[in-house]
Amino acid sequence: MSAHTRKVAQAVVGLGLAAVLLIWGLPHFAKTSWGDIWAVITTVPLSHALGYQLLMLLGLWCYTFTFTGSLPGLTHGKALIVNLCGSSVSNLLPGGGALGLAATYAICRSWGFTRRATSTSVIVTGVWNVLARIALPVGAIATLWLSGVALPSVLTELAVAGMLTGVAILGALISIMTSERAAQAIGRGLDAVIGPLVRRRHPASTMRVSDLVHDLRARINDVVSNGWWSMSLGMVGFFAAYFVLFVLIMRGTGVTLPLTLLFAAFAIGRLLTTIGVTPGGVGVTETATSAVLVAWGADPAGATAGVVLFSIFTHLMEVPLGALGWLLWTASPKVEPPAEGEEAVYA
């Protein structure tokens, strides 16, 4: 099977799984029906829906601070275009995250940013995203533990796995930033794992991950030391806006659970969006979040309707907004990317 055929097959399976989970799994595990879910959705006033959309856009605007902090010279307007374009691609296909990164890279290059600056931005923002999405459920579940709320075993396992993954990623990043010896050790370890795979596909390749790590260390240090506050502010603002949106939607569909439980459900959902089996974790996220809310005593139809609405505003609506982003990028002035080492001139 060729690589192209394999990717098409993965896309078909992923989309099929998402459809099954949404059509059958969501109402089944939430103990409701699509008729009851739709009946709740239709009670939401249009004015509320417009407010939800504005809050979603506020979250996306907050995230531009993460982009501008990781890529000096990038304006907030252009950062919003990059975010819309990359997110729309990521949400359309299983494993679309890689395509979203490729879109981000191509767009930034077209505006005159160097390969080194763009690749460093992609790496740093990726790490910031992973850490934030792992920190959310770990913090939420820890709060529930302290409150004496019973947790399903699967959520406990997710919390532990998330905590260990987050500690490992954070430890590797700090090690690369603070110690040349540690950076080289991590690079050699990655070489041992990745090197054979690269040479199998590209026998003439002389690439060594340890060399890349050494080159990246100085760039990551520079970006993080100057932009960590902006990137962190962007992540906090983004997730805060989305959590407020989640709470307002839930209250609008009749879910009256305490904020601690709503935050835990929201955090678990954000973690599950990283699952690449379906586009943006669609189906998996909604089914798991609804099941958790119902298990904690929420009305099945109201909780599931709220989860569906939240997914519409934070996932589905990014697709037409992404189309607008691509149009804005097409109309924006382009600049020939400079040779590496030369000063960039941004469009």
C-alpha positions in Angstrom: 0.0 0.0 0.0 1.4 3.4 -1.0 1.8 6.2 1.4 -1.0 8.2 -0.4 -3.4 5.3 -0.3 -2.6 4.7 3.4 -3.3 8.3 4.2 -6.6 8.2 2.3 -7.6 5.0 4.1 -6.7 6.6 7.5 -8.9 9.6 6.6 -11.8 7.5 5.6 -11.6 5.4 8.8 -11.2 8.5 11.0 -14.2 10.2 9.5 -16.2 7.0 9.7 -15.4 6.6 13.3 -16.3 10.2 14.1 -19.6 9.7 12.3 -20.4 6.6 14.3 -19.5 8.2 17.6 -21.6 11.3 16.9 -24.6 9.5 15.5 -24.8 6.5 17.7 -22.2 6.7 20.5 -23.0 10.2 21.7 -26.7 9.6 22.6 -26.0 6.0 23.7 -23.3 6.7 26.3 -25.1 9.9 27.4 -28.4 7.9 27.8 -30.5 10.2 25.7 -31.6 10.6 22.0 -31.0 13.0 19.2 -34.6 14.0 19.3 -34.3 15.1 23.0 -30.9 16.8 22.2 -32.3 18.8 19.3 -35.3 19.8 21.4 -33.0 21.4 23.9 -30.8 23.1 21.2 -33.8 24.8 19.6 -34.6 26.5 22.9 -31.3 28.5 22.8 -32.1 32.1 21.6 -30.4 33.5 18.6 -29.0 36.4 20.7 -27.3 33.9 22.9 -25.8 32.1 19.9 -24.4 35.4 18.6 -22.9 36.0 22.0 -21.3 32.6 22.0 -19.7 33.3 18.6 -18.3 36.6 19.8 -16.8 34.8 22.9 -15.2 32.2 20.7 -13.7 34.9 18.5 -12.3 36.6 21.7 -10.6 33.3 22.6 -9.0 33.1 19.1 -7.8 36.7 19.4 -6.2 35.9 22.8 -4.3 33.1 21.2 -2.6 35.5 18.8 -0.4 36.6 21.8 1.0 33.0 21.8 1.9 33.3 18.1 3.3 36.8 18.3 5.4 35.9 21.4 7.0 32.9 19.5 7.6 34.8 16.2 9.0 38.3 16.6 7.7 40.6 13.8 4.3 38.8 13.5 1.4 41.2 14.0 -1.8 40.1 15.8 -3.8 40.4 12.6 -1.5 38.0 10.8 -1.4 35.7 13.8 -5.2 35.4 13.7 -5.0 34.5 10.0 -2.4 31.8 10.7 -4.5 30.5 13.6 -7.7 30.3 11.5 -6.0 28.7 8.5 -4.1 26.1 10.5 -7.1 25.2 12.7 -9.4 24.8 9.7 -7.0 22.3 8.1 -6.5 20.5 11.4 -10.2 20.1 12.0 -11.0 18.7 8.5 -8.9 15.6 8.5 -7.7 12.9 10.9 -4.1 13.7 11.9 -4.7 17.1 10.4 -2.4 18.6 12.9 0.6 17.9 10.7 -1.2 19.6 7.8 -2.0 22.5 10.0 1.7 22.9 10.9 2.6 22.8 7.2 0.1 25.5 6.5 1.4 27.6 9.3 5.0 27.2 8.0 4.0 28.0 4.4 2.0 31.1 5.4 4.8 32.5 7.6 7.4 31.9 4.9 5.3 33.8 2.4 5.4 36.9 4.6 9.2 36.9 4.7 10.0 34.9 7.9 13.0 32.7 7.8 12.9 29.0 8.0 14.8 29.1 11.3 12.4 31.6 12.9 9.3 29.8 11.6 10.4 26.3 12.7 11.3 27.5 16.1 7.9 29.2 16.5 6.2 26.0 15.5 8.1 24.0 18.0 7.7 26.4 20.9 4.0 27.0 20.4 3.5 23.2 20.0 5.1 22.6 23.4 3.1 25.4 25.0 -0.1 23.9 23.6 0.7 20.4 24.8 1.7 21.6 28.3 -1.5 23.7 28.6 -3.8 20.9 27.5 -2.2 18.5 29.9 -2.1 20.9 32.8 -5.8 21.7 32.6 -7.1 18.2 33.4 -4.4 17.4 35.9 -5.3 20.6 37.8 -9.0 20.0 37.5 -8.8 16.3 38.6 -6.6 17.2 41.5 -9.2 19.7 42.7 -11.9 17.1 42.5 -9.8 14.6 44.5 -9.3 17.2 47.2 -13.1 17.9 47.1 -13.8 14.2 47.6 -15.6 13.8 44.2 -15.5 10.2 42.9 -13.8 9.8 39.6 -14.1 7.0 37.0 -11.0 5.0 36.8 -10.4 6.0 33.2 -10.2 9.7 34.2 -7.7 8.8 36.9 -5.6 7.0 34.4 -5.9 10.0 32.0 -4.7 12.3 34.8 -1.7 10.2 35.7 -0.7 9.7 32.0 -1.2 13.4 31.4 0.9 14.4 34.4 3.7 12.0 33.5 3.7 13.2 29.8 3.7 16.8 30.9 6.5 16.4 33.3 8.6 14.6 30.6 8.0 17.3 28.0 8.6 20.1 30.5 11.8 18.4 31.8 13.1 17.9 28.3 12.5 21.5 27.3 14.1 22.9 30.5 17.1 20.5 30.0 17.6 21.6 26.4 17.4 25.2 27.4 19.7 25.1 30.4 22.3 22.4 29.7 24.3 21.7 26.5 25.2 18.3 27.9 21.6 17.4 28.5 20.6 18.7 25.1 23.2 16.5 23.5 22.1 13.5 25.6 18.5 14.0 24.5 19.6 14.4 20.9 21.5 11.2 21.0 18.6 9.4 22.5 16.3 10.7 19.8 18.9 9.7 17.2 18.8 6.1 18.4 15.0 6.0 18.0 14.5 8.2 14.9 17.8 7.8 13.0 17.1 4.2 11.7 13.7 5.3 10.5 15.1 8.3 8.6 17.9 6.2 7.1 15.5 3.5 6.1 13.4 6.0 4.0 16.4 8.2 3.0 19.5 6.0 2.8 21.7 9.0 1.8 20.6 11.2 4.7 23.3 12.3 7.1 20.8 14.1 9.4 21.4 13.8 13.1 18.8 14.8 15.6 21.6 15.8 18.0 22.9 18.4 15.6 19.4 19.8 15.2 18.9 19.9 19.0 22.2 21.8 19.3 21.1 24.3 16.7 17.6 24.7 18.2 18.8 25.3 21.7 20.0 28.8 21.2 16.9 29.7 19.2 14.5 28.2 21.7 16.3 30.0 24.5 16.0 33.3 22.7 12.3 32.9 22.0 11.3 31.6 25.4 13.3 34.1 27.4 11.7 37.0 25.5 8.3 35.7 24.6 7.3 33.3 27.4 5.0 35.9 29.1 3.2 36.7 25.9 2.8 33.0 25.0 1.6 32.1 28.4 -0.8 35.1 28.5 -2.2 34.0 25.1 -2.8 30.4 26.4 -4.5 31.6 29.6 -6.7 34.0 27.8 -7.7 31.4 25.1 -8.7 28.7 27.6 -10.3 31.2 30.0 -12.6 32.5 27.2 -13.4 29.0 26.1 -14.2 27.9 29.6 -16.5 30.9 30.1 -18.2 29.9 26.8 -18.5 26.3 28.0 -20.2 27.4 31.3 -22.6 29.8 29.6 -23.6 27.2 27.1 -24.2 24.6 29.8 -26.2 27.1 31.9 -28.2 27.9 28.7 -29.1 24.2 28.2 -30.1 23.7 31.8 -27.0 22.1 33.3 -26.5 23.4 36.9 -23.5 21.4 38.0 -20.9 23.2 40.2 -18.2 25.1 38.4 -15.6 22.6 39.7 -17.3 19.8 37.9 -17.8 21.9 34.7 -14.2 22.8 34.7 -13.1 19.2 35.1 -15.4 18.2 32.1 -14.1 21.1 30.1 -10.4 20.2 30.9 -10.9 16.6 29.9 -12.5 17.6 26.6 -9.5 19.9 25.8 -7.1 17.0 26.4 -9.1 14.7 24.2 -9.0 17.1 21.3 -5.4 16.1 20.8 -6.4 12.6 19.8 -5.6 12.2 16.2 -7.8 9.2 15.3 -10.6 11.5 14.2 -10.4 15.2 13.0 -9.7 17.3 16.0 -10.9 14.4 18.3 -14.5 14.9 17.1 -16.8 12.3 18.4 -14.3 11.1 21.0 -14.4 14.5 22.8 -18.2 15.0 22.7 -19.0 11.4 23.8 -16.5 11.3 26.7 -17.5 14.8 28.0 -21.2 14.1 27.8 -20.8 10.8 29.6 -18.8 12.4 32.4 -21.4 15.2 32.9 -24.3 12.7 33.0 -22.4 10.5 35.4 -22.1 13.5 37.7 -25.8 14.1 37.7 -26.5 16.4 34.8 -29.6 16.1 32.7 -28.6 13.8 29.8 -30.4 15.8 27.0 -29.2 19.2 28.4 -25.6 18.1 29.0 -25.3 16.5 25.6 -27.0 19.5 23.8 -24.5 21.8 25.6 -21.5 19.7 24.5 -22.8 19.6 20.9 -23.3 23.4 20.9 -19.8 24.0 22.4 -18.3 21.8 19.7 -20.2 23.7 17.0 -18.8 27.0 18.1 -15.3 25.9 18.9 -14.8 23.3 16.2 -17.2 23.5 13.3 -17.3 27.3 13.1 -13.5 27.3 12.7 -14.0 25.8 9.2 -15.8 28.8 7.5 -13.6 31.1 9.5 -10.7 29.3 8.2 -11.9 29.8 4.6 -12.1 33.5 5.4 -8.5 33.3 6.8 -7.3 31.7 3.5 -8.9 34.5 1.5 -7.3 37.1 3.7 -3.9 35.4 3.3 -4.3 35.2 -0.5 -5.0 38.9 -0.6 -2.1 39.9 1.7 1.2 41.1 0.2 3.9 38.5 0.0 7.6 38.8 0.5 10.3 36.6 -0.9 11.8 34.7 2.1 15.4 35.8 2.8 18.3 33.5 2.8 19.1 32.1 6.2 21.2 34.5 8.2 19.9 37.6 6.4 17.5 40.0 8.0 13.9 39.3 7.2 11.6 42.0 5.7 8.0 41.3 6.6 5.0 42.0 4.3 
